[in-house]
């Protein structure tokens, strides 16, 4: 089993990395925060023009029909630059939900628009603190009522894919009966909202019991994004410690600093390996996906958390300032760690896949 990237995938990574490095530098991210912008719309349009938004959308619906590993290559590069785009919400979650559970008519209506970037979508599942999947929504007679919170990227979305029990519903957000209230987000480049639905018009997707598979597939892409962020933290910390002098020698020459950065590198590579395997399972061994996705998610959460924190530590006090770049990744890591379920949620899912497993993770 060879998990090395193909020449085409390496070319895809280089193309994405070159574009994102040029279009999304740290100073640009600061300007977005200072201006109160919730996303980088010009970058989003360019991602659509280059075909990245349609990477895993079937060709018949305007996409490129690429594999999960191809999509992971893009997710990793987006994580590397801390991109201010709704890629995870609109493409990884919403578009894949429509592909998995939508009717042919729903796919034909929405997937081409999502692939081009014409329409941005969000995914609404949680209903407040607690389970990642809510249970209080009512969806009947072509209408939907209830509250979903927090919902990432809902402020820039035109369409919501709403989890309602074991079903998924499509809800246009620009209509009477839908109210969006912005929340205070720790990650200022990924705004979150509360959405209240009051007999809003909805289009229920016919596919049932697709939510679990959707979350597993999304966990793989979240892992790739975390790996990209962890690697950026590693290089940022390494470069700083090579330049920072202490007692007449570079900070990087001290053994304790070497150990910190080595631990970050080991965790990152383990997470990357697990992400590759889970992406392979998503396309070639679906029976192995639940356990592979959970293992990938858990190792990626840990790797990114350790990388973001150690990056702050080796920078010292300056790392905690807005002028330094460390905070971008610490904020994103904290958000990714709980998006689509926290450690406990994914530990339970992993344990449930073990032969004879009972109960929940401690």
C-alpha positions in Angstrom: 0.0 0.0 0.0 1.7 3.2 -1.2 0.6 6.4 0.4 3.1 8.6 -1.5 1.4 11.3 -3.5 1.2 10.8 -7.2 3.0 13.3 -9.5 -0.4 14.9 -10.2 -1.2 15.3 -6.5 2.2 16.8 -5.9 1.5 19.3 -8.7 -1.9 20.0 -7.2 -0.3 20.7 -3.8 2.3 23.0 -5.4 -0.4 24.9 -7.3 -2.6 25.4 -4.2 0.4 26.3 -2.1 1.6 28.9 -4.5 -1.8 30.5 -4.9 -2.5 30.6 -1.2 0.9 31.9 -0.1 0.5 34.8 -2.5 -3.1 35.6 -1.8 -3.3 34.9 2.0 -0.2 36.3 3.8 -0.5 37.0 7.5 -0.7 40.8 7.0 -3.7 40.2 4.8 -5.3 38.2 7.5 -4.8 41.0 10.0 -6.5 43.4 7.5 -9.5 41.1 7.3 -9.8 41.0 11.1 -9.4 44.8 11.4 -12.0 45.4 8.7 -14.5 43.0 10.4 -14.7 40.9 7.2 -16.0 37.3 7.8 -14.2 35.8 4.8 -11.8 36.5 2.0 -14.3 36.7 -0.9 -11.8 37.5 -3.6 -9.8 34.4 -2.7 -12.9 32.3 -2.6 -13.8 33.4 -6.2 -10.3 32.5 -7.3 -10.5 29.1 -5.7 -13.7 28.5 -7.7 -12.1 29.7 -11.0 -9.2 27.3 -10.5 -11.5 24.4 -9.8 -10.5 23.7 -6.2 -14.1 24.1 -4.9 -15.3 21.4 -7.2 -12.5 18.9 -6.4 -14.6 16.1 -5.0 -17.9 17.1 -6.8 -18.7 14.7 -9.6 -17.9 15.9 -13.1 -21.5 15.5 -14.2 -22.4 18.3 -11.7 -19.6 20.7 -12.6 -16.8 19.4 -10.5 -13.5 17.6 -11.1 -14.5 14.2 -9.6 -11.2 13.9 -7.6 -10.5 11.5 -4.8 -10.6 12.1 -1.1 -6.8 12.3 -1.0 -6.9 15.0 -3.7 -9.3 17.0 -1.6 -7.1 16.4 1.4 -4.1 17.9 -0.4 -6.2 21.1 -0.9 -7.4 21.0 2.8 -3.9 20.7 4.0 -2.7 23.8 2.0 -5.7 25.8 3.3 -4.8 24.8 6.8 -1.2 25.8 6.2 -2.1 29.4 5.5 -5.0 29.6 7.9 -7.2 30.6 5.0 -10.3 32.8 5.8 -12.7 30.8 3.6 -15.8 28.7 4.2 -14.2 25.7 2.3 -14.9 23.2 5.2 -18.5 24.3 5.6 -19.5 24.7 2.0 -17.5 22.0 0.2 -16.4 19.4 2.8 -19.7 19.3 4.6 -22.6 20.8 2.6 -21.6 19.8 -0.9 -20.7 16.3 0.3 -24.0 16.0 2.2 -25.9 16.9 -1.0 -23.8 14.3 -3.0 -24.6 11.6 -0.4 -28.2 12.3 0.4 -29.7 14.5 -2.2 -32.0 13.6 -5.1 -30.8 13.9 -8.7 -32.7 17.2 -9.0 -31.2 18.6 -5.8 -27.7 17.7 -6.9 -28.3 19.2 -10.4 -29.6 22.5 -8.8 -27.0 23.0 -6.1 -23.7 21.1 -6.8 -22.7 23.2 -9.9 -23.3 26.4 -8.0 -21.2 25.2 -5.0 -18.4 24.0 -7.3 -18.2 27.4 -9.0 -18.4 29.3 -5.7 -21.6 31.1 -6.9 -23.4 29.7 -3.8 -21.8 29.3 -0.3 -23.4 26.8 2.0 -23.1 26.1 5.7 -23.9 22.9 7.7 -26.1 23.1 10.8 -26.2 20.2 13.3 -25.4 21.3 16.9 -28.2 22.8 19.0 -26.0 24.4 21.7 -23.5 23.0 24.2 -23.6 19.2 24.2 -23.9 16.6 21.4 -22.7 17.6 17.9 -25.9 16.2 16.5 -29.1 17.9 17.7 -32.5 16.3 18.3 -35.0 19.1 18.7 -35.7 20.3 15.2 -39.1 19.6 13.6 -39.2 19.1 9.8 -42.5 18.3 8.3 -44.9 19.5 5.6 -42.2 21.3 3.8 -41.2 23.5 6.7 -38.6 23.4 9.4 -38.5 24.9 12.9 -36.0 25.0 15.7 -32.6 26.5 16.5 -29.1 25.5 15.5 -26.0 26.9 17.2 -23.1 27.4 16.6 -23.1 27.3 12.8 -19.8 28.2 11.2 -19.8 30.6 8.2 -23.6 31.1 8.3 -23.2 34.9 7.8 -21.8 34.4 4.3 -23.9 31.4 3.3 -26.9 31.5 1.1 -27.9 27.9 1.8 -27.9 25.7 4.9 -27.8 21.9 5.1 -29.7 21.3 8.3 -29.5 18.0 10.3 -32.9 17.0 11.5 -32.8 13.6 13.2 -31.5 11.1 10.7 -32.4 13.3 7.8 -30.8 16.3 6.1 -32.7 19.3 4.7 -31.9 22.1 2.4 -32.9 25.5 3.6 -32.3 28.8 1.7 -31.3 31.3 4.3 -32.6 34.5 2.6 -36.3 33.9 3.4 -38.9 34.8 6.1 -38.7 32.5 9.0 -34.9 32.4 9.1 -33.0 34.7 11.6 -29.2 34.7 11.9 -27.5 36.1 15.0 -23.8 36.5 15.1 -21.8 35.0 18.0 -18.5 36.1 19.4 -16.0 33.7 17.9 -12.5 32.9 19.2 -11.3 32.4 15.7 -12.1 35.8 14.1 -11.6 34.4 10.6 -14.4 31.9 10.9 -17.5 33.6 12.2 -20.2 31.5 13.9 -23.9 32.2 14.2 -27.1 31.0 15.8 -29.8 30.3 13.2 -33.5 30.3 14.3 -35.9 28.6 11.9 -39.6 29.4 12.3 -41.7 27.4 9.8 -39.1 28.2 7.1 -39.5 26.5 3.8 -37.2 23.5 3.3 -36.5 20.8 0.8 -35.9 17.5 2.6 -33.2 15.3 1.0 -34.4 11.7 0.4 -31.2 9.9 1.6 -31.6 8.7 5.2 -28.9 7.7 7.7 -26.1 9.6 5.9 -25.1 11.8 8.7 -22.6 9.4 10.3 -20.8 8.7 6.9 -20.8 12.5 6.3 -19.1 13.2 9.6 -16.5 10.4 9.0 -15.6 11.9 5.7 -15.5 15.4 7.1 -13.2 14.2 9.9 -10.7 13.1 7.3 -10.6 16.6 5.8 -10.4 18.3 9.2 -7.4 16.1 9.9 -5.7 17.3 6.7 -6.4 20.9 7.6 -5.0 20.3 11.1 -1.8 18.7 9.6 -1.3 21.8 7.4 -1.7 24.1 10.4 0.6 22.0 12.5 3.4 22.0 9.9 3.1 25.8 9.6 3.5 26.1 13.4 6.6 23.8 13.3 8.3 25.8 10.6 7.4 29.1 12.3 8.8 28.0 15.6 11.9 26.5 14.0 12.7 29.6 12.0 12.2 31.8 15.1 14.5 29.7 17.3 17.2 29.7 14.7 17.2 33.5 14.7 16.6 34.2 18.4 19.8 34.5 20.3 20.0 33.7 24.0 23.3 33.8 26.0 25.2 34.1 22.8 23.8 31.1 21.0 20.7 30.4 18.9 17.7 29.3 20.9 17.4 26.3 18.6 20.7 25.0 19.8 19.3 24.2 23.3 18.3 20.6 23.8 15.0 21.3 25.5 13.9 23.4 22.4 15.0 20.6 20.1 12.9 18.1 22.1 9.8 20.3 21.8 10.1 20.8 18.1 10.9 17.1 17.6 7.8 16.1 19.5 5.8 18.4 17.2 7.3 16.9 14.1 6.6 13.3 15.3 2.9 14.1 16.1 2.4 15.9 12.8 3.8 13.0 10.8 1.6 10.5 12.7 -1.4 12.6 12.0 -0.5 12.9 8.4 -0.1 9.1 8.0 -3.5 8.5 9.7 -5.1 11.1 7.4 -3.7 9.5 4.3 -5.0 6.1 5.4 -8.4 7.4 6.3 -8.7 9.2 2.9 -7.7 5.9 1.2 -10.4 4.1 3.2 -13.0 6.7 2.3 -12.5 5.8 -1.4 -11.4 2.2 -1.3 -12.5 0.5 2.0 -15.7 2.1 3.3 -16.0 -0.5 6.1 -12.7 0.7 7.5 -13.6 4.4 7.3 -15.3 4.8 10.7 -12.3 3.6 12.8 -9.8 5.2 10.4 -11.6 8.6 10.5 -11.9 8.6 14.3 -8.2 7.7 14.7 -7.2 10.3 12.2 -9.3 12.9 13.9 -8.0 12.2 17.3 -4.3 12.2 16.3 -4.8 15.4 14.2 -6.5 17.2 17.1 -3.5 16.3 19.4 -0.9 17.2 16.8 -2.3 20.6 16.0 -2.9 21.4 19.7 0.7 20.5 20.6 2.1 22.4 17.6 0.1 25.6 18.2 1.0 25.6 21.9 4.7 24.8 21.5 4.9 27.5 18.8 3.7 30.0 21.4 6.1 28.7 24.0 9.2 28.9 21.9 8.3 32.4 20.8 7.9 33.5 24.4 6.0 36.7 25.3 6.0 38.1 21.8 4.1 35.1 20.6 1.1 36.2 22.4 0.8 39.6 20.7 -1.4 40.4 17.7 1.6 41.5 15.8 3.1 38.0 15.9 1.6 35.3 13.8 1.3 32.5 16.4 -2.2 33.4 17.4 -3.7 32.7 14.0 -3.0 29.0 14.4 -3.8 28.8 18.1 -7.3 30.3 17.5 -7.9 28.0 14.5 -6.7 25.0 16.4 -9.1 25.7 19.3 -12.0 26.0 16.8 -11.0 22.9 14.8 -10.7 20.8 18.0 -14.4 21.1 18.7 -15.8 21.4 15.2 -17.8 18.3 14.2 -17.2 16.8 17.6 -14.5 17.0 20.3 -12.0 14.4 21.5 -14.6 12.6 23.6 -17.0 12.3 20.7 -14.4 10.8 18.4 -12.9 8.6 21.1 -16.4 7.1 21.6 -16.7 6.5 17.9 -13.3 4.8 17.8 -14.0 2.6 20.8 -17.4 1.6 19.3 -15.5 0.1 16.3 -13.5 -2.3 18.5 -14.7 -5.9 18.7 -16.9 -6.4 21.8 -16.7 -2.7 22.7 -19.2 -1.4 25.2 -19.8 2.0 26.8 -18.2 5.3 26.2 -14.7 6.7 26.4 -13.6 8.1 29.8 
